[in-house]
Amino acid sequence: MTTKSTPRTTPSAQDTSSDKAAATPATDTAHPPMETITLSHHLNIAGTEYPPGSRIRVSTDYARRLRRQGYVARG
């Protein structure tokens, strides 16, 4: 048996500009934490090529993902 679910809209689910500003502090989205890393492999980010050994400044979240993939030099 298949059931059909329709989206329900409640007053709290509707966003207004004043609610968004109060819910999301400007400091979180304006300046994410940054980190300087040294690359162990060639990397191309948005059309810019970085050879191994380059030191680049990226967000901490992106640095964590690059470490998991093996792009960040140890030490």
Order of alpha helices (4+ residues) and beta strands (2+ residues): alpha-alpha-beta-beta-beta-beta-alpha
